[in-house]
Structures are given as structure tokens and as C-alpha cells.
Amino acid sequence: MNNAVKQPNPWFAMWLKPRETIQSIVNRNPTHLVIPLAIAVGISKSLDRASIKSLGDSFELPTLLAFCVVAGILFGIAGLYIFSYLLKITGNWFGGQSNLVNIRSALAWSSVPTVWALLLWVPQLIIFGKDLFTSSAPRIAEFPYVYFGFVTIESLIAIWGLVVFCKALGQVQKFSVWLAFVSVVLSMLTITLPLLLLTYLLVSI
């Protein structure tokens, strides 16, 4: 009789069973697809920033998309290593037991909802084109409910992605999801507070 336990497919299981799924991944190979996932997240965030800053007012769409891909690769990998290091530090304050490799795995694989959400850019680009990145957006004005439908779905996925991340991080660190959330917040503050202080000092000079 075959007593082997069937491993969950992380591309689907991570949505609803993040603790069990990340434990299965770190038990087998915690480095599996970590870098590609970080790159995908980086590209997703680069597209979001380009849209928020209306970079389409200054660049043609092909150039803008190429820039987002390059920036996503660089910042996605850098963010993976920097943020995981900060999570390691703040996690230690609460008795976290994970090493950096497993934290990076939790950080990368908990981004599965974000990676799936990246696919939503395809129909949006087909429908709205460059309007997604410009301050003037006649196509979006023509189909506002469609646009805000996409925004709503992406927002819900982002919120659920944070829940998934905290559960995955809590699993590898061996503490509760709430301590994981506090660890995430503190990690973000260690970056944002010095930057805000530096900005304040520069403006005051």
C-alpha cells in the first residue's frame, strides 16, 4: 500500500490553507520558485506605481511596460531579501524560530494571490490601454463600472493576500497570525520611519 501523502498544489492551496501549504513547501524545498515569485510581485507593484503616478503622460505604453518589467525584476528581488531580513529581526523579538530561507519562502509563496491578480492586467490593458497610466482617461470614463470592478477585485485580493502572508509567516516563525501581523508592521516601520525623518530633515534645511 502506498502511504505517501499527496502534497497540496501551492498555486491553489495557498489561498485557503496557507499554513499547511507553506509547511509542505519548506519541508520539501524552501527555495522552490522563490525568485520568480518575487519578480512577479515586483512587476505587479511596478505597474501599480506607474498607474498611480500617471507615468503614461511621459512615456509610450511599450516603453512604460518594459520599464515596469525591468524595475519589477530589480526591486522584486531586492525587496525579497531586504524585507525578509527585517522580518527575521522583528520576528526574533517575539521568539520567532525561522531562518531566513524559510522566511523568504513564506514571503514569496504567500504572494500567490498577487501573482494571480497580475493576470487581471491583461483584460484591463485590452479594454483601457494607456488610459490605465495617464491622468486623462476617456476610456475609463466611458466604462467606469468595469474599471471599478477590476479595482474592487484587486483590492479584495490584496487584503486577502495580507491575511495569507501573516498566516504563512506565523507558520514558519511558530507564532500566531497576530504576532506575525505585528512583525510585518514593525518591519515596514523600520523602513518608512527613517525615510520620513530624512525627508523632514531635508525639507527643514
C-alpha positions in Angstrom: 0.0 0.0 0.0 1.3 3.5 -0.9 1.3 5.6 2.3 2.7 8.7 0.6 0.8 11.8 1.5 -0.4 13.8 -1.5 1.2 17.3 -1.5 -1.2 20.3 -2.0 -0.8 22.3 -5.2 0.5 25.6 -3.7 -0.9 27.7 -6.6 -4.4 26.9 -5.3 -3.9 25.6 -1.7 -2.2 28.8 -0.6 -5.4 30.7 -1.0 -7.3 28.8 1.8 -4.7 26.7 3.6 -1.6 28.9 3.8 -0.2 27.3 6.9 -0.3 23.7 5.7 0.8 24.7 2.2 3.9 26.7 3.3 4.9 24.0 5.7 4.7 21.5 2.9 6.9 23.8 0.7 9.6 24.4 3.3 9.7 20.7 4.2 10.4 19.8 0.5 12.4 22.7 -0.9 12.0 26.2 0.6 13.9 27.9 -2.3 11.5 26.5 -4.9 10.4 29.3 -7.3 11.1 32.0 -4.7 12.9 34.3 -7.1 10.4 34.1 -9.9 7.6 34.8 -7.5 9.4 37.8 -6.1 9.9 39.1 -9.6 6.2 38.7 -10.4 5.3 40.6 -7.3 7.8 43.3 -8.2 6.3 43.7 -11.7 2.8 43.9 -10.2 3.9 46.6 -7.8 5.7 48.5 -10.6 2.6 48.5 -12.7 0.6 49.8 -9.8 3.1 52.6 -9.1 3.2 53.6 -12.8 -0.6 53.8 -12.8 -0.8 55.9 -9.6 1.9 58.3 -10.8 0.4 58.6 -14.3 3.7 57.8 -16.0 1.8 57.2 -19.2 1.7 61.0 -19.5 5.5 60.9 -20.2 6.1 57.6 -21.8 4.6 55.5 -24.6 2.9 52.3 -23.4 5.5 49.8 -24.8 8.3 51.8 -23.1 6.4 52.0 -19.9 5.6 48.3 -19.7 9.3 47.4 -20.5 10.3 49.8 -17.7 7.9 48.1 -15.3 9.3 44.7 -16.1 12.9 45.8 -15.6 12.1 47.7 -12.4 10.0 44.7 -11.2 12.9 42.3 -11.6 15.3 44.6 -9.7 13.0 45.8 -6.9 11.2 42.4 -6.6 14.4 40.6 -5.8 15.8 43.4 -3.6 12.6 43.6 -1.7 12.5 39.9 -1.1 15.9 39.9 0.6 15.6 43.2 2.5 12.1 42.6 3.8 12.8 39.0 4.8 15.8 40.2 6.7 13.7 42.8 8.6 11.1 40.2 9.3 13.8 38.0 10.7 14.8 40.8 13.1 11.3 41.8 14.2 10.3 38.1 14.4 13.2 37.4 16.8 11.6 40.0 19.2 8.6 37.7 19.6 10.5 34.4 19.8 10.4 33.6 16.1 12.1 30.3 15.2 12.5 30.5 11.5 15.7 31.0 9.4 16.0 33.5 6.5 15.5 30.8 3.9 12.1 29.8 5.2 11.0 33.4 5.8 11.8 34.2 2.1 9.8 31.1 1.1 6.8 32.3 3.2 7.1 35.8 1.8 7.4 34.6 -1.8 4.7 31.9 -1.8 2.2 33.9 0.2 2.2 36.3 -2.9 0.3 33.7 -4.9 -2.9 35.8 -4.8 -0.9 38.8 -6.0 0.5 36.7 -8.9 -2.9 35.6 -9.9 -4.1 39.2 -9.7 -1.4 40.1 -12.2 -3.4 38.3 -14.8 -6.1 41.0 -14.4 -3.8 43.4 -16.2 -4.3 41.6 -19.4 -8.0 42.3 -19.9 -7.5 45.8 -18.4 -4.9 46.7 -21.0 -7.1 45.3 -23.7 -10.1 47.4 -22.6 -8.4 50.6 -21.3 -5.0 50.6 -22.9 -2.7 53.5 -22.0 -5.5 55.1 -20.0 -4.5 53.0 -17.1 -1.3 55.1 -16.8 -2.5 58.6 -17.8 -4.1 61.4 -15.9 -6.6 61.8 -18.7 -8.6 58.6 -19.1 -11.5 58.8 -21.6 -11.8 55.0 -21.9 -12.1 54.6 -18.2 -14.7 57.4 -18.1 -16.6 55.5 -20.7 -16.7 52.3 -18.7 -16.4 53.4 -15.1 -18.2 50.4 -13.6 -15.9 48.0 -15.4 -12.8 49.8 -14.2 -14.0 50.0 -10.6 -15.0 46.3 -10.8 -11.4 45.5 -11.5 -10.2 47.8 -8.7 -12.6 46.2 -6.3 -11.4 42.7 -7.1 -7.7 43.7 -6.9 -8.4 45.4 -3.5 -10.1 42.3 -2.1 -7.2 40.1 -3.3 -4.7 42.5 -1.7 -6.4 42.3 1.6 -6.7 38.5 1.5 -3.1 38.4 0.4 -2.0 40.1 3.6 -4.0 37.5 5.6 -2.3 34.7 3.7 1.1 36.3 4.3 0.6 36.6 8.0 -0.6 33.0 8.3 2.3 31.7 6.3 4.8 33.8 8.2 3.3 32.7 11.5 3.7 29.1 10.5 7.4 29.3 9.7 8.1 31.5 12.7 6.0 29.3 15.0 3.8 32.0 16.4 0.3 33.4 16.0 -1.1 35.2 13.0 -1.5 38.3 15.1 2.2 38.3 16.2 3.0 37.8 12.5 1.0 40.9 11.6 2.7 43.0 14.3 6.1 41.7 13.0 5.1 42.8 9.5 4.0 46.3 10.7 7.2 46.8 12.7 9.3 45.7 9.7 7.6 48.3 7.5 8.1 51.0 10.1 11.8 50.3 10.3 11.9 51.4 6.6 9.3 54.1 6.5 10.2 56.0 9.7 13.9 56.6 8.8 12.8 57.8 5.3 10.2 60.1 6.8 12.7 61.5 9.2 15.3 62.0 6.4 12.6 63.7 4.3 11.7 66.0 7.2 15.3 67.0 7.8 15.9 67.7 4.1 12.8 69.9 3.9 13.8 71.7 7.1 17.2 72.7 5.8 
